[in-house]
Amino acid sequence: MIILAVGIVPSAIMHFAILNNYEERAVSLRTSDVQNQCKILANHLITYNYLSNTHAETISGDLEELHPKGAGDAAADSNLEELYLPNANSEVVNSELEQLSNLYDGRILIIDKNFKIIKDTYALSDGKTIVSEEVIKCFKGETINHYDEKNHYIEMTIPIIDPQTQEMHGVMLTSVSTDSIVDSIDILGQKALVLEFSMAILIFMLAYILAVALLRPFSRVINAINEVKEGFTEEEISVPDYLETEYITDAFNQMLARTKVLDTSRQEFVSNVSHELKTPLTSMKVLADSLLQQEDVPVELYHEFMEDIANEIDRENSIINDLLTLVKLDKTEAQLNVESKDIAEVLESILKRLHPIAEKRHIELILESVRDVVAEIDEVKFTLALTNLIENAIKYNKDQGWVHVTLDADHQFFTVEVADSGIGIPEEERAHIFERFYRVDKSHSTEIDGSGLGLAITRNIVLMHRGSIKVESGKETGTVFIVKIPLSYVGTQG
Ligand code: ADP
């Protein structure tokens, strides 16, 4: 439809513009032609003294009867010629007038100073008096030249002036028909219409063929996508007909790959969750069964087993709590309760809370604040993230070890470094520690409590603050976690 419109509208505009232009031009040409002819005629009128001769016509007619022209009488002939001249000249001018009016299919009126019509080529108004605006204006020196579009004629006035004396003898009121111009415009218009119509049919056919040909690869893309959607194929789709279809299929393939990754990670997550939740249950079941299978179990053993069962329940509880925290973080990603906080103060209160746990193993907790930092953070979530890091630094530490927390900032970011003197994380494991349920070296995971969800939660929170987290560690040299967060949360948006 667009191609059709683009093809037809300009040609329709051109059609009207050209025809209008043609009419204007033809009328102005006709006007100037007629004007020129009339001016020549007006000169003739003066030269042949037509205006006064027409009065003398009857007298000269009588003279001809009295003195018939004799052959061979040269002198008399020349006398007679002089005598007959006015009449003969009038005839010449009359025929010129007739010729002109016939040529342009028009009417010429010759009007004298007394507004009397002394010649009408239609022979309708000879001798009558005409008092029209145009004629009066012409006598005042203003020539009129007017095109009546409705009735198809051009009207003009030409003054009859004696070139020598510059005296005005009369006015020539001429109206010529423009029927021939209108006729040729009609014919031209019809031809243009036929041409336009055939052009429209041609453009329509072309547009249809083009549309079908151009859109075919896109329907192929749709079919390919539908095949994937309906599960006939899992392969990547490819429609390399156009660059555009290639872009679309590439984007679709990337999306497909991402969905596959998400699907796999979801399955993995579900299986991990089930596994992690099942482990404490299995232990509890074993403990309970062994108690039930024995008779006369001593109270001490009951007590011991019950303590183990309670521990497993605690473990199950903490896993479920961590899971709920993660789910909540995912859901409320956009709702960060950001406010300006003194970071050193926040860190101090975390260390204070963790102090009793560190004390138990004689681990030293040190906070070093290189400079005062006030930043925009969600205090509750930030506290949770840093608590996880420092708790890990205590958990995976040696007795009598140390945990060093350093706060620093530049003009854009603040960094919190949590370094410990602990067991460290082997290089090949470092890439995985932020994954959900991932625990390094499963052997000591039985000794040290944990769900493997703590670092995943921490990473989520840091990312929500538009920050980054990285880990540096050597096998025996302890671990360093570095958290980097922008000072201004709003400034990082967009
Ligand atoms: P967990 O509940 O097991 O502590 P996390 O997600 O907090 O789970 O940590 C994942 C794993 O990363 C831990 O199991 C531990 O092996 C390792 N890890 C975390 N922090 C430290 C640390 N400071 N030193 C040594 N290993 C660590």
Residues whose N, C-alpha, C, O or C-beta is under 5 A from the ligand:
A	BS01	ADP	N392 A393 Y396 G422 I423 G424 I425 I433 Y438 R439 V440 D449 G450 S451 G452 L453 G454 L455 A456 T479
